[in-house]
Structures are given as structure tokens and as C-alpha cells.
Amino acid sequence: MEIEKREGVFSGLTILAFCWAVVGPLTMKFFADHGATVIRVETSKRPCTMRSSAPYKDNVPNYNKGGYFNYYNSNILSLSLNMQLPEAREIAKRLAVECDVFMENYTPGNMEKWGLSYEELKKLRPDIIMMRQSGYGSWGPYKNLPAFGMVLVPIAGLPNFIGWPRKEPLPVGVSAYTDCISPRFATAALIAALDYRKKTGKGQLLDLSQFEAAIYFLAPAVLEYDVNGREPERIGNSSPDAAPHGVYPCTGDDRWCTIAVSDDEEWASLCREMGKPQYAADPRFNTLASRKQNENELNKTIGEWTAGLTAEDVMERLQTAGVPAGVVKNAADVYNDPQLRKRNIYWPMEHSEMGMFTHLGQSFQLSKTPSKAYSPSPLLGEHTEYICTKLMGMPDEEFIDLMQKGVFE
């Protein structure tokens, strides 16, 4: 097997990653898409939960056909190691010496159990950078708690601010939200550590808590409690600073459009588009305070107007009039969105078991060194022989012997 030479701002950087779920791969993918060689350690003895998560290609459960896994793991190499065996742990140590960065997002204690703590790794390579990205961080009263995105989200408090007044909190959809928040912080931290090492020759340990990363999205609520001693209430789709501010029904099956009016000028423009210019001066609606006081009636009036139009018509008419509005897109809308297509967020690549599959690209562009689709998401352990024999220089006889011992399972 030959691996295409990689270019980009991180070309020449090698990362060894013990990843789980989404947070690890999504962090590492940023570097892989920009030229780094990222080696992800996996095992068939306990496959990543994303490999066993639906949806599957052709609706047939298969570790290599899981949509979640394949969406987030393009450009990453897969090394299969059964870390229960001492030989596998030795290979991990040997490989760590040849890598610039060691990343893991397991529950604290696993790396120590395998002899791969930061203290042990820097004995092997003094300038190594280790990034730990566990649920709660490597110290503190929660450090040993296993973490998963759908659990971290409520512990961080996010659902407590989602829902309708005087009703129960609502979850943040089906997404492991913290898994998508944390990588944004992790990539910045790792880039800073790489820059520091370039200047000083020194590596370091980065300890990131997914729990703490999520708190940044709750800053106003924490401030409200800290300063005023009050808990913010769930307010549905409304806003204390805008009215109308909601999601309104449109023609078609489950089609909606959001509208957010923040001042009287925008309200007057909306009234003209609705064919009710007199509402701009109506005492029930002519100020933000009056619109908030009569918000139910206001939303009913707007909903009756939008119900006779497509969501796209509502959005285009209001945006042209200077009123913030946007279609509530479904999966098909997002997949076919011309803006996303133009900016190359989707990377179609031929996958050996799924055929043509749309992988996830990057949400920003570097003009001189753009991200690039090098390889589709890997089969479980697909690059094991290449990594061992080509990158590590392991003799064929040793590789075969270890394979027969079950080290690469």
C-alpha cells in the first residue's frame, strides 16, 4: 500500500491518536486535512462506538459502513492494536517516539495503565506534545467519571436553557454537542503548543476538559446567576430583545422559516411585506415592549401570513426588505445547499466498501494551503501493515509473528 504524499501547513507532522467517538477524530481531522499524518489506534476487540452507530450504508450494520464514523475520519490512517497485550503496548511506545504529538480522549487512567502517561512518553521523547481531551479533565472530583457527549451536554447545563416556559428541559437534538465544541478549543491549543516547541524546543502536556469547553456557551446564564442570583428561565423560541422572534409554518411538509425582528424599522418592513402596514403604528405592536406584551397574538398573525408561502419565499422577501429571516433546512436542503457545495464542505471519495461516500471537509479555507481530500475514511486496521513495516521499519518476520499472536486485532 502506498500513501499519497501530503501537503499543507502541517505537512511532516505526525500524530499518534487514541481516539474515541467524535471529539478525537474531529480534532485530528483538522490536522490531517492540512497535511499531517494522523495514525489512529483502534481494535476490533472494542470498536469505536461511532463504527457501531447508525445510519449504515444499505442499512446493514457493519464496522466499516457506519455513517458517523466515515463522516469524521477521512484522511486518517487506522492502526489496529490489541492494547490488552504487552506487545501492542510496546509498539505504541515505539511509534510514539517517532511521532510529534500524542493525542487521546479516553477516560483518565487508561494511558497510565498501558504505560503511556505523559511522564513515561517524555522519557522516550523529551519534546513530545501530549494532548488529553477527556470529559472532565485529568484532575478534580469528576476526573474518573466516564463521559459521553449525550451525558456531558446536560451536565454542562445546556438543556436547562432549551424548552418552553414552565415545561421540562429539552435535549440538544441527537448530536453529541460537546464533541463538536471541544475540537475548536483543542486545535487552537495544539497549534499554540507546536509554535512554542518550534521556538523553544520544548514539548508539553495539554489537558482539555470537554465539560469546561461547553461552559463558554453558557456565559450569559452564569453571569446572570453570579451577578443577580437569578436562574434564567426557558423561553422557547422567543428573545427578551426581539419580537417577533420565532419559527413560523410555511407551505409544504414540515417546512418552516425563522424571523427575528430587533427594532421598529425592521418591524415596519415586515408589516409592509405582510400587506399590513397599519400594524407598524398599532399600539399593540408599535414598540418592542408592546410586541412582547402581545407576543402570542403577534406570532399568530405572522404564522397566518407565512402559512401561505414557501419558506424560501418568506426568507427571500424578508431579506430583501432588510428583515432577518432564514429557512429551517432539513438534511436534504443542507446536503444540496449551493453555498456549501461552492465552498467545498463536502468531499465525495470512493470508499472500498461503501462506494462513493460524501465525507466532511473543513469549514474554512486557507488561500495558499487549502485543505485537501487525500483518502476516504479507513477500514478498521486498514493501514496496520503499512504503518508497521513502512513507517516504523518493522521486519516482515516480526510483523507476521505479532500478527499471529493477535497483536493487530
C-alpha positions as CSV (number, residue, x, y, z in Angstrom):
1,M,0.0,0.0,0.0
2,E,1.2,3.5,-0.9
3,I,0.0,6.6,0.9
4,E,-0.2,9.8,-1.1
5,K,2.4,12.4,-0.1
6,R,0.6,15.1,1.9
7,E,1.0,18.8,1.6
8,G,-0.3,21.7,3.6
9,V,0.7,23.8,6.7
10,F,1.1,20.6,8.8
11,S,3.0,18.5,6.2
12,G,5.7,16.5,8.0
13,L,3.8,16.5,11.3
14,T,2.9,13.0,12.7
15,I,0.3,12.4,15.3
16,L,-0.5,9.2,17.2
17,A,-4.1,9.3,18.4
18,F,-6.0,7.0,20.7
19,C,-9.5,8.4,19.7
20,W,-13.0,7.5,20.8
21,A,-16.3,8.7,19.4
22,V,-16.3,12.1,17.6
23,V,-14.2,14.6,19.7
24,G,-10.8,12.9,18.9
25,P,-11.3,12.3,15.2
26,L,-12.8,15.7,14.6
27,T,-9.8,17.3,16.3
28,M,-7.3,15.2,14.4
29,K,-9.1,15.6,11.1
30,F,-8.2,19.3,11.2
31,F,-4.5,18.5,11.1
32,A,-4.9,15.6,8.7
33,D,-6.8,17.7,6.2
34,H,-3.9,20.2,6.2
35,G,-1.2,17.7,5.6
36,A,-0.4,15.9,8.9
37,T,0.0,12.2,9.1
38,V,-2.6,11.1,11.7
39,I,-2.4,7.5,12.9
40,R,-5.5,6.4,14.8
41,V,-5.2,3.4,17.1
42,E,-8.2,1.1,17.0
43,T,-9.1,-2.5,17.9
44,S,-11.7,-5.0,16.7
45,K,-12.0,-6.2,20.3
46,R,-13.7,-2.9,21.2
47,P,-14.5,-0.9,18.1
48,C,-15.2,2.8,18.4
49,T,-18.8,3.5,19.2
50,M,-19.1,5.5,16.0
51,R,-18.3,2.4,14.0
52,S,-21.3,0.7,15.5
53,S,-23.7,3.7,15.2
54,A,-26.4,4.0,12.6
55,P,-27.1,5.1,9.9
56,Y,-25.3,2.4,7.9
57,K,-24.7,2.2,4.2
58,D,-27.5,0.0,2.8
59,N,-28.9,-0.2,6.3
60,V,-26.7,-3.2,7.1
61,P,-24.7,-2.9,10.4
62,N,-21.0,-3.1,9.6
63,Y,-18.0,-1.6,11.4
64,N,-16.8,-0.1,8.1
65,K,-20.1,1.3,6.9
66,G,-21.2,3.5,9.8
67,G,-22.1,7.0,8.6
68,Y,-21.0,8.8,11.7
69,F,-17.5,7.2,11.7
70,N,-16.9,7.7,8.0
71,Y,-18.1,11.3,8.0
72,Y,-15.4,12.3,10.5
73,N,-12.4,10.1,9.7
74,S,-11.3,10.9,6.2
75,N,-7.5,11.5,5.7
76,I,-6.8,9.5,8.9
77,L,-4.9,6.2,9.0
78,S,-6.1,3.2,11.0
79,L,-3.7,1.1,13.1
80,S,-5.2,-2.0,14.8
81,L,-3.6,-2.8,18.1
82,N,-5.0,-5.0,20.9
83,M,-3.7,-3.0,23.8
84,Q,-4.5,-5.8,26.2
85,L,-1.3,-7.5,25.0
86,P,2.1,-6.2,26.1
87,E,3.5,-6.5,22.6
88,A,0.9,-4.0,21.4
89,R,1.8,-1.5,24.2
90,E,5.5,-1.8,23.2
91,I,4.5,-1.0,19.6
92,A,2.6,2.1,20.8
93,K,5.7,3.3,22.7
94,R,8.0,2.7,19.7
95,L,5.6,4.6,17.5
96,A,5.2,7.4,20.0
97,V,8.9,8.1,19.8
98,E,8.6,8.7,16.1
99,C,5.5,11.0,16.4
100,D,5.4,14.7,17.2
101,V,2.1,14.6,19.0
102,F,0.3,12.0,21.2
103,M,-3.4,12.6,21.5
104,E,-6.0,10.7,23.5
105,N,-9.6,11.2,24.7
106,Y,-10.1,8.2,26.8
107,T,-11.2,8.2,30.5
108,P,-8.2,9.2,32.6
109,G,-6.3,6.2,33.8
110,N,-6.2,4.2,30.6
111,M,-3.0,5.6,29.3
112,E,-1.3,5.2,32.7
113,K,-2.4,1.5,32.7
114,W,-0.7,1.0,29.4
115,G,2.5,2.8,30.3
116,L,1.6,5.8,28.1
117,S,1.3,8.6,30.5
118,Y,2.9,11.9,29.7
119,E,5.7,11.3,32.2
120,E,6.5,8.0,30.5
121,L,6.3,9.4,27.0
122,K,8.6,12.3,27.6
123,K,11.2,9.9,28.8
124,L,11.1,8.3,25.4
125,R,10.9,11.7,23.6
126,P,11.5,14.8,25.7
127,D,9.9,17.2,23.2
128,I,6.7,15.3,22.7
129,I,3.4,17.2,23.0
130,M,0.6,15.2,24.6
131,M,-3.0,16.3,24.3
132,R,-5.5,14.8,26.7
133,Q,-9.2,15.6,25.9
134,S,-11.3,13.7,28.4
135,G,-14.8,14.6,29.6
136,Y,-13.8,16.4,32.7
137,G,-10.0,16.8,32.7
138,S,-7.3,14.8,34.3
139,W,-7.8,16.1,37.8
140,G,-10.7,17.2,40.0
141,P,-13.6,15.3,41.7
142,Y,-15.1,14.2,38.3
143,K,-11.8,13.0,36.7
144,N,-12.6,9.3,36.8
145,L,-16.1,9.6,35.5
146,P,-16.6,8.1,32.1
147,A,-18.0,10.7,29.7
148,F,-20.1,10.6,26.6
149,G,-21.5,13.6,24.6
150,M,-25.2,13.0,25.4
151,V,-24.2,12.9,29.1
152,L,-21.8,15.8,29.1
153,V,-24.4,18.1,27.4
154,P,-26.9,18.0,30.4
155,I,-24.1,18.1,33.0
156,A,-22.8,21.2,31.3
157,G,-26.3,22.6,31.7
158,L,-27.2,23.2,28.0
159,P,-30.7,21.5,28.1
160,N,-31.7,23.6,31.1
161,F,-32.0,26.6,28.7
162,I,-33.8,24.8,25.9
163,G,-37.6,24.3,26.0
164,W,-40.8,26.2,26.8
165,P,-41.7,28.2,29.9
166,R,-42.7,26.1,32.8
167,K,-42.0,22.8,30.9
168,E,-39.3,20.3,31.1
169,P,-35.8,20.9,29.6
170,L,-35.2,19.6,26.1
171,P,-32.1,17.8,24.8
172,V,-29.8,19.3,22.1
173,G,-31.1,17.1,19.3
174,V,-29.3,13.9,18.5
175,S,-25.8,15.4,18.4
176,A,-23.1,14.9,21.0
177,Y,-22.8,18.7,21.1
178,T,-19.7,18.8,23.3
179,D,-17.9,16.5,20.8
180,C,-18.2,19.3,18.2
181,I,-17.4,22.2,20.6
182,S,-14.3,20.8,22.2
183,P,-12.2,20.3,19.0
184,R,-12.3,24.0,18.3
185,F,-10.5,24.7,21.5
186,A,-8.2,21.7,21.2
187,T,-6.9,22.7,17.7
188,A,-6.0,26.2,18.9
189,A,-4.3,24.8,22.0
190,L,-2.3,22.3,20.0
191,I,-1.2,24.9,17.4
192,A,0.0,27.1,20.2
193,A,2.0,24.2,21.7
194,L,3.5,23.4,18.3
195,D,4.5,27.1,17.9
196,Y,6.0,27.1,21.4
197,R,8.1,24.0,20.7
198,K,9.3,25.5,17.4
199,K,10.6,28.5,19.4
200,T,11.9,26.7,22.5
201,G,12.4,23.0,21.6
202,K,10.2,22.1,24.5
203,G,7.1,19.9,24.4
204,Q,4.3,20.0,27.0
205,L,1.1,18.4,28.3
206,L,-2.3,19.8,27.2
207,D,-5.2,18.9,29.4
208,L,-8.6,19.8,28.0
209,S,-12.0,19.3,29.6
210,Q,-14.9,18.9,27.3
211,F,-17.1,19.9,30.2
212,E,-15.3,23.2,30.6
213,A,-15.3,23.9,26.9
214,A,-19.1,23.8,26.9
215,I,-19.4,26.3,29.7
216,Y,-18.3,29.1,27.3
217,F,-21.7,28.7,25.6
218,L,-23.5,29.4,28.9
219,A,-21.6,32.6,29.8
220,P,-24.7,34.9,30.0
221,A,-26.6,32.4,32.2
222,V,-23.6,32.0,34.6
223,L,-23.2,35.8,34.7
224,E,-26.9,36.2,35.5
225,Y,-26.6,33.9,38.5
226,D,-23.3,35.3,39.6
227,V,-24.3,39.0,39.5
228,N,-28.1,38.8,40.2
229,G,-28.6,35.5,41.9
230,R,-31.2,34.6,39.3
231,E,-31.7,31.4,37.2
232,P,-32.6,32.2,33.6
233,E,-35.9,30.8,32.5
234,R,-36.6,28.7,29.4
235,I,-38.3,30.9,26.9
236,G,-38.8,28.7,23.8
237,N,-38.0,30.5,20.6
238,S,-38.6,34.0,21.9
239,S,-35.9,36.5,22.9
240,P,-36.0,39.3,25.5
241,D,-34.5,41.7,23.0
242,A,-36.5,40.9,19.8
243,A,-40.1,40.4,18.7
244,P,-41.3,38.8,16.6
245,H,-38.6,36.2,17.2
246,G,-39.7,32.7,16.3
247,V,-40.1,29.8,13.8
248,Y,-43.2,30.1,11.6
249,P,-45.0,27.5,9.5
250,C,-44.9,27.6,5.7
251,T,-46.4,25.6,2.8
252,G,-45.1,22.1,2.3
253,D,-44.4,19.1,4.5
254,D,-42.7,20.3,7.8
255,R,-41.4,23.5,6.2
256,W,-40.6,26.5,8.4
257,C,-38.9,29.9,8.4
258,T,-37.4,31.8,11.2
259,I,-37.9,35.5,11.6
260,A,-36.1,37.8,14.0
261,V,-37.1,41.5,14.4
262,S,-34.9,43.5,16.6
263,D,-36.1,47.1,16.1
264,D,-39.1,49.1,14.9
265,E,-37.7,49.8,11.5
266,E,-37.5,46.0,10.8
267,W,-41.0,45.6,12.2
268,A,-42.3,48.2,9.8
269,S,-40.7,46.5,6.9
270,L,-42.2,43.2,7.9
271,C,-45.6,44.8,8.2
272,R,-45.3,46.1,4.6
273,E,-44.3,42.7,3.3
274,M,-47.3,41.1,5.1
275,G,-49.6,43.6,3.4
276,K,-50.5,45.1,6.9
277,P,-48.6,48.4,7.0
278,Q,-51.0,49.7,9.6
279,Y,-49.6,47.3,12.2
280,A,-46.4,49.3,12.4
281,A,-48.4,52.0,14.2
282,D,-50.8,49.7,16.0
283,P,-50.5,50.3,19.8
284,R,-50.3,46.6,20.3
285,F,-47.2,46.2,18.2
286,N,-45.6,49.7,17.7
287,T,-42.8,49.2,20.3
288,L,-40.7,46.2,21.4
289,A,-42.4,46.4,24.8
290,S,-45.9,46.2,23.3
291,R,-44.9,43.4,20.9
292,K,-43.5,41.4,23.8
293,Q,-46.7,42.0,25.8
294,N,-48.8,40.8,22.9
295,E,-46.4,38.2,21.6
296,N,-48.9,35.3,21.2
297,E,-51.2,37.4,19.1
298,L,-48.2,38.7,17.1
299,N,-46.9,35.2,16.4
300,K,-50.4,34.0,15.3
301,T,-50.7,36.9,12.9
302,I,-47.3,36.2,11.3
303,G,-47.9,32.5,11.2
304,E,-51.1,33.0,9.2
305,W,-49.2,35.0,6.7
306,T,-46.2,32.6,6.3
307,A,-48.5,29.6,6.0
308,G,-49.5,30.7,2.5
309,L,-45.9,31.0,1.3
310,T,-42.9,28.7,0.8
311,A,-40.1,29.0,3.4
312,E,-37.8,30.2,0.6
313,D,-40.3,32.9,-0.5
314,V,-40.6,34.2,3.1
315,M,-36.8,34.3,3.5
316,E,-36.1,36.0,0.2
317,R,-38.8,38.6,0.5
318,L,-37.9,39.5,4.1
319,Q,-34.1,39.5,3.5
320,T,-34.7,41.8,0.5
321,A,-36.7,44.1,2.8
322,G,-33.9,44.1,5.4
323,V,-35.6,41.8,7.9
324,P,-33.5,38.9,9.2
325,A,-35.1,35.6,8.1
326,G,-33.9,32.1,7.3
327,V,-35.3,28.8,6.1
328,V,-35.2,25.9,8.6
329,K,-33.4,23.5,6.4
330,N,-33.7,19.7,6.6
331,A,-31.0,17.2,5.7
332,A,-31.7,17.2,2.0
333,D,-31.6,21.1,1.9
334,V,-28.2,21.1,3.7
335,Y,-26.8,18.3,1.5
336,N,-27.7,20.1,-1.7
337,D,-27.1,23.6,-0.5
338,P,-25.3,25.6,-3.3
339,Q,-23.3,27.7,-0.9
340,L,-21.9,24.6,0.9
341,R,-21.2,23.0,-2.5
342,K,-19.4,26.0,-3.8
343,R,-17.2,26.2,-0.8
344,N,-16.3,22.5,-0.9
345,I,-17.5,21.5,2.5
346,Y,-18.4,18.0,1.1
347,W,-15.7,15.7,-0.2
348,P,-17.0,12.8,-2.3
349,M,-14.5,9.9,-2.2
350,E,-14.6,6.3,-3.3
351,H,-14.7,4.1,-0.3
352,S,-13.7,0.4,-0.7
353,E,-16.8,-0.9,1.0
354,M,-19.4,1.8,0.5
355,G,-18.6,3.1,-2.9
356,M,-18.9,6.9,-3.4
357,F,-19.3,8.5,0.0
358,T,-19.6,12.1,1.0
359,H,-17.0,12.9,3.7
360,L,-16.8,16.1,5.7
361,G,-14.4,18.8,4.6
362,Q,-13.3,21.9,6.5
363,S,-15.5,24.9,7.4
364,F,-12.8,27.5,6.5
365,Q,-10.3,28.0,3.6
366,L,-6.6,28.8,3.7
367,S,-5.9,30.6,0.4
368,K,-2.3,29.4,0.0
369,T,-2.6,25.9,1.6
370,P,-6.2,24.7,1.3
371,S,-7.3,21.5,3.0
372,K,-7.4,18.5,0.7
373,A,-9.2,15.2,0.4
374,Y,-6.3,12.6,0.4
375,S,-8.1,9.4,1.4
376,P,-11.5,8.2,2.4
377,S,-12.2,7.1,6.0
378,P,-10.3,3.9,6.8
379,L,-11.4,0.4,7.2
380,L,-10.7,-0.9,10.7
381,G,-7.0,-1.5,10.8
382,E,-6.6,-0.8,7.1
383,H,-3.1,0.7,7.4
384,T,-1.7,-1.5,10.1
385,E,0.9,-3.3,7.8
386,Y,1.9,0.0,6.1
387,I,2.4,1.8,9.4
388,C,4.4,-1.1,11.0
389,T,6.6,-2.1,8.0
390,K,6.9,1.2,6.1
391,L,6.8,3.9,8.7
392,M,8.3,2.0,11.6
393,G,10.6,-0.2,9.5
394,M,9.4,-3.4,11.2
395,P,10.8,-6.5,9.5
396,D,8.3,-8.7,7.8
397,E,9.1,-11.6,10.0
398,E,8.4,-9.6,13.2
399,F,5.1,-8.3,11.7
400,I,3.9,-11.8,10.8
401,D,4.9,-13.1,14.3
402,L,3.0,-10.3,16.0
403,M,0.0,-10.8,13.7
404,Q,-0.1,-14.5,14.6
405,K,-0.1,-13.6,18.3
406,G,-3.2,-11.4,17.8
407,V,-1.5,-8.1,18.4
408,F,-3.1,-6.5,15.4
409,E,-6.7,-7.5,16.2
